[in-house]
Amino acid sequence: MSESSASKIVAVTVTFNIDHSFEASLQSYLLQLALVVIVDNSTETDAQNRVNAIAQAHPEQIILIQNGHNLGLAKAQNLGIRRALDEDADWVLLMDDDSSADPQMVEQLVRASQDYQTGPGTGIVVPKYLEQSVNREALFVTAPGGKYHWPRFAKVGFTGQPVLQNIFIAISSGSLIKAKLFDEIGMIRESFDIDYLDVDFCLRAIEAGYRIVAVRDAVLRHNLGEQTKHHFLGRHFFAWNHSARRRFTIYRNRTRIWREHLFRFPGFVLFDFMAALMDLFRIVMFEQQKSAKLKSVLKGVGLGLFGSGLRKQAINSSANTASD
């Protein structure tokens, strides 16, 4: 990618108690960009020193914001995004600290952002996700025919197509987001902490008339939770193995999404409700600490659907991080 185009894209990466593998992940996209903002949520001194050393080794390319404690993912992302906007970014690339980009990922994302303009434009461009722990390609939830307000959905892969459109949601990592989108729909909602903050942002972007495009030739290697593969009645199942505390946050936030978007995006809510039922099945069949996790699920559903003081609950559970 040319320097002129790369300089308009600023990556934002939130780190939390990283190990030595982070530097390799960072190098995979550092070479494709002019600037990376690292927001460090680390609580361990060794990890803080490691991030600082990496930043000092690349003073022209890395801006480091060290919080000294864990602010939660959403608040840390917003710190990085605001700094990226201050650097006059046209696009902001969000990256997790355990994600790695293929050599042409950023270039392919930029090209797609220019080629696929609909309505007010393509607001979010995302790569193909390769889930490393279970060696599979992630599928995308889409609205058939682009009818986002219908109670229908389809879960699809690329199957030879160079791009996928009419996408409901995409994970934060690898998302190339148009900078002006933050001015139009707001920042990442900090009351969501970590889980479903990307879902909330995507649905708000769609509601504003923007579209999400996935690009086959842009590849991100990523880990979603600590997935394990299981066999039952001739079928394959993937268990997430999140902690009980993390289950509380997941179900609190997913039911908040249901409550807020049922009539706007019934197709997505239908998909996510079915995904929740499958998730409960996996917990019961394949995961450890079943009782504690199911109790956390019930508490999260109760708060998400009927509770008040959600922002206070979000702050209290801010210790939930991507490492759970």
Disulfide bonds with the S-S distance in Angstrom:
none
